[in-house]
Amino acid sequence: MFIQPWDASLDAAEWQTWITEGHDFGILSVNGLAGHAPATVPTHFTRDGNDLLIHLARPNPVWQALEHDPNVTFTVIGDYAFIPGPWRAKPGTPPTDSVPTSYYAAVQFIGQAHIVDGPEAKAELLRRQMAHFQPDGDHAAIAVDRPPYGRMLSGIRGLRLEVTDVRAKFKYDDHKPVEHRTAVAGNLAARGQGLDEPTARQQLRRLDRIGPFKP
């Protein structure tokens, strides 16, 4: 992922907060076997310290590729919107001559995937995931010897992604003048389609922290 200086995460807390705010679904990318395209799997994940926890169905074809090469990338994308060219026109420039762009936030976790196959280890992984996704505890006990989860454990395999690097990008025209960014955020709020509103919030949040961009 290419990151311009003005698109970079301002600090680790920025991307960590963004992930914690509900961005817990992404794409697992695995190097393909010889002669095959890379394998990609959309899935929820949970953070456990610096690691990511994932579970997938045992028949998933990704396992063979993972056993061949455990080096993976997990990508999370959100708060994205298409920005029409006229919104980016400089003063005195014909609006139709301006170039459109995309706004988005993206975090990539790079690391090694460790397969979790022991029944109790998988049960513990699921317990950690459920503590995140159903924190009220409104689910049956996840135990090797108790239904319904006990009998289902053989049908899944777990993954613990040991993260060695994180790349975070917040692409919201932060190198443009303050007035330009404020106007675009207003246009996004007025259009109100798809993820326009959270995209506008991200742009204004970054504007508050950065102000005029200084290389």
C-alpha positions as CSV (number, residue, x, y, z in Angstrom):
1,M,0.0,0.0,0.0
2,F,1.5,3.3,-1.1
3,I,1.3,6.0,1.5
4,Q,2.0,9.7,0.8
5,P,3.4,11.7,3.7
6,W,0.1,13.6,4.1
7,D,-1.9,10.3,4.2
8,A,0.1,8.7,6.9
9,S,-1.3,7.8,10.3
10,L,-0.4,10.6,12.7
11,D,0.5,8.1,15.4
12,A,-0.2,4.5,16.4
13,A,-3.1,5.6,18.6
14,E,-4.9,7.0,15.5
15,W,-5.2,3.7,13.7
16,Q,-5.7,1.7,16.9
17,T,-8.7,3.9,17.8
18,W,-10.1,3.6,14.3
19,I,-9.9,-0.2,14.5
20,T,-11.5,-0.2,18.0
21,E,-14.4,1.9,16.9
22,G,-15.9,-1.0,15.0
23,H,-13.7,-1.8,12.1
24,D,-13.3,-5.5,12.7
25,F,-13.9,-7.0,9.3
26,G,-11.3,-7.4,6.6
27,I,-9.5,-9.4,3.9
28,L,-6.9,-12.0,4.6
29,S,-4.5,-12.3,1.8
30,V,-2.3,-15.4,1.4
31,N,0.5,-16.1,-1.1
32,G,-0.8,-18.6,-3.6
33,L,0.7,-22.0,-4.4
34,A,2.9,-22.1,-7.5
35,G,0.9,-21.3,-10.6
36,H,-2.1,-20.1,-8.6
37,A,-3.4,-16.6,-7.8
38,P,-3.1,-15.3,-4.1
39,A,-5.9,-16.5,-1.9
40,T,-8.1,-13.9,-0.3
41,V,-10.7,-14.5,2.5
42,P,-13.2,-11.9,3.8
43,T,-13.7,-12.4,7.5
44,H,-14.2,-10.9,11.0
45,F,-11.2,-10.7,13.3
46,T,-10.4,-9.9,16.9
47,R,-7.3,-8.3,18.3
48,D,-5.5,-10.0,21.1
49,G,-2.7,-7.7,22.1
50,N,-0.6,-7.3,19.0
51,D,-2.0,-10.4,17.4
52,L,-5.2,-11.0,15.3
53,L,-7.5,-13.9,15.9
54,I,-9.4,-15.5,13.1
55,H,-11.3,-18.7,12.5
56,L,-12.3,-20.3,9.2
57,A,-14.1,-23.4,8.1
58,R,-11.9,-26.5,7.8
59,P,-12.9,-27.0,4.1
60,N,-11.6,-23.5,3.2
61,P,-9.0,-24.0,0.4
62,V,-6.8,-21.2,2.0
63,W,-5.3,-23.7,4.5
64,Q,-3.0,-25.4,1.9
65,A,-1.6,-22.0,0.9
66,L,-1.1,-21.1,4.5
67,E,0.8,-24.3,5.2
68,H,3.0,-23.6,2.2
69,D,3.7,-20.0,3.2
70,P,2.5,-18.5,6.5
71,N,3.4,-14.9,5.5
72,V,0.1,-13.0,5.2
73,T,-1.4,-9.5,5.0
74,F,-4.8,-8.6,6.6
75,T,-6.4,-5.5,5.2
76,V,-9.2,-3.4,6.8
77,I,-10.8,-0.7,4.7
78,G,-13.6,1.8,5.7
79,D,-14.9,5.4,5.7
80,Y,-14.5,5.6,2.0
81,A,-16.2,7.8,-0.6
82,F,-15.7,8.9,-4.3
83,I,-14.9,12.6,-4.5
84,P,-16.0,14.2,-7.8
85,G,-13.6,16.4,-9.7
86,P,-15.5,19.6,-9.4
87,W,-15.3,19.4,-5.6
88,R,-11.5,19.6,-5.9
89,A,-11.3,22.5,-8.3
90,K,-8.9,25.3,-7.4
91,P,-10.1,28.9,-7.4
92,G,-10.3,30.2,-10.9
93,T,-10.1,26.8,-12.4
94,P,-12.9,25.3,-14.5
95,P,-14.6,22.7,-12.3
96,T,-14.7,20.2,-15.1
97,D,-10.9,20.3,-15.4
98,S,-10.4,19.0,-11.9
99,V,-9.4,15.4,-11.2
100,P,-11.6,13.2,-8.9
101,T,-10.2,11.0,-6.2
102,S,-11.1,8.5,-3.6
103,Y,-11.1,9.1,0.2
104,Y,-10.6,6.1,2.5
105,A,-9.0,4.8,5.7
106,A,-7.1,1.5,5.5
107,V,-5.0,-0.5,7.9
108,Q,-2.8,-3.4,6.8
109,F,-1.5,-6.0,9.3
110,I,1.5,-7.9,8.0
111,G,2.8,-11.0,9.8
112,Q,3.0,-14.7,10.1
113,A,-0.1,-16.9,10.6
114,H,0.0,-19.7,13.1
115,I,-2.7,-22.4,12.7
116,V,-4.6,-23.3,15.8
117,D,-5.9,-26.8,15.7
118,G,-6.2,-28.2,19.2
119,P,-9.8,-28.4,20.4
120,E,-9.2,-26.5,23.7
121,A,-7.1,-23.9,21.9
122,K,-9.8,-23.4,19.3
123,A,-12.4,-23.1,22.1
124,E,-10.3,-20.4,23.8
125,L,-9.9,-18.5,20.5
126,L,-13.7,-18.5,20.0
127,R,-14.2,-17.4,23.6
128,R,-12.0,-14.4,23.0
129,Q,-13.8,-13.6,19.8
130,M,-17.2,-13.9,21.4
131,A,-16.1,-11.6,24.3
132,H,-15.6,-9.0,21.6
133,F,-18.6,-9.6,19.3
134,Q,-21.1,-10.6,22.0
135,P,-19.8,-8.9,25.2
136,D,-23.1,-9.4,27.0
137,G,-22.4,-13.1,27.1
138,D,-25.7,-14.0,25.4
139,H,-24.5,-17.3,24.0
140,A,-24.0,-20.8,25.2
141,A,-20.8,-21.8,26.9
142,I,-17.9,-22.5,24.5
143,A,-16.5,-25.8,25.8
144,V,-15.0,-28.8,24.1
145,D,-17.4,-31.2,25.9
146,R,-20.6,-29.2,25.7
147,P,-23.1,-28.5,22.9
148,P,-23.5,-26.7,20.6
149,Y,-20.0,-25.5,20.2
150,G,-18.2,-28.6,21.3
151,R,-19.4,-30.7,18.4
152,M,-18.7,-27.9,15.9
153,L,-15.0,-27.4,16.8
154,S,-13.8,-30.1,14.4
155,G,-15.3,-28.1,11.5
156,I,-13.1,-25.1,12.0
157,R,-9.5,-24.2,12.3
158,G,-8.2,-21.1,14.0
159,L,-5.5,-18.6,13.0
160,R,-3.3,-16.4,15.2
161,L,-1.7,-13.7,13.1
162,E,1.5,-12.6,14.7
163,V,1.7,-9.0,13.5
164,T,5.2,-7.8,12.6
165,D,4.3,-4.6,10.9
166,V,1.3,-2.3,10.5
167,R,0.7,0.2,7.7
168,A,-2.1,2.7,8.2
169,K,-3.4,5.2,5.6
170,F,-6.0,8.0,6.0
171,K,-6.4,9.5,2.6
172,Y,-8.5,12.7,2.9
173,D,-6.7,15.4,0.9
174,D,-4.8,16.6,4.0
175,H,-2.3,18.4,1.8
176,K,-5.0,20.6,0.5
177,P,-5.9,24.0,2.0
178,V,-8.0,24.1,5.1
179,E,-10.8,25.8,3.2
180,H,-10.8,23.1,0.6
181,R,-11.0,20.3,3.1
182,T,-13.8,22.0,5.0
183,A,-15.8,22.5,1.8
184,V,-15.4,18.9,0.7
185,A,-16.5,17.6,4.1
186,G,-19.6,19.8,3.8
187,N,-20.3,18.4,0.3
188,L,-20.0,14.9,1.7
189,A,-22.5,15.6,4.5
190,A,-24.9,17.2,2.0
191,R,-24.7,14.3,-0.4
192,G,-25.2,11.8,2.4
193,Q,-24.8,8.6,0.3
194,G,-23.1,5.4,1.4
195,L,-20.3,6.2,3.8
196,D,-20.2,9.9,3.1
197,E,-21.0,10.9,6.6
198,P,-18.3,8.9,8.3
199,T,-15.9,9.9,5.6
200,A,-16.6,13.6,6.3
201,R,-16.1,13.0,10.0
202,Q,-12.7,11.4,9.3
203,Q,-11.7,14.4,7.2
204,L,-12.8,16.9,9.8
205,R,-11.1,15.0,12.6
206,R,-7.8,15.0,10.7
207,L,-8.3,18.7,9.9
208,D,-8.6,19.4,13.6
209,R,-5.4,17.6,14.3
210,I,-3.3,18.7,11.3
211,G,-4.6,22.1,10.4
212,P,-2.6,23.4,7.4
213,F,-0.3,20.6,6.1
214,K,3.4,21.3,6.7
215,P,5.7,18.9,4.7
